[in-house]
Amino acid sequence: MDRGKIVAIITGAVSIILALGYLLLVQLLDFRGEMKPAPMSESSHQSSVVAYILPGNAQAIVEKIY
């Protein structure tokens, strides 16, 4: 056999092995059952309040951050 045929056979074998591995991985992941959505965090809907006190001035600046 010449070198081109050997490379083609090896490339085909690697391709088939990768395809079978992918199918096995998909089957294992599918076997886990129904996918559920991620839990919603209640803290993401709350806002934070930050107060800055300026030097030399007794006033406070309050900002609402979302």
ABEGO torsion letter per residue (X at the ends): XBAAAAAAAAAAAAAAAAAAAAAAAAAAAAAAEBBBBBBBBAAAABBBBBBBBBBGBABBBBBBBX
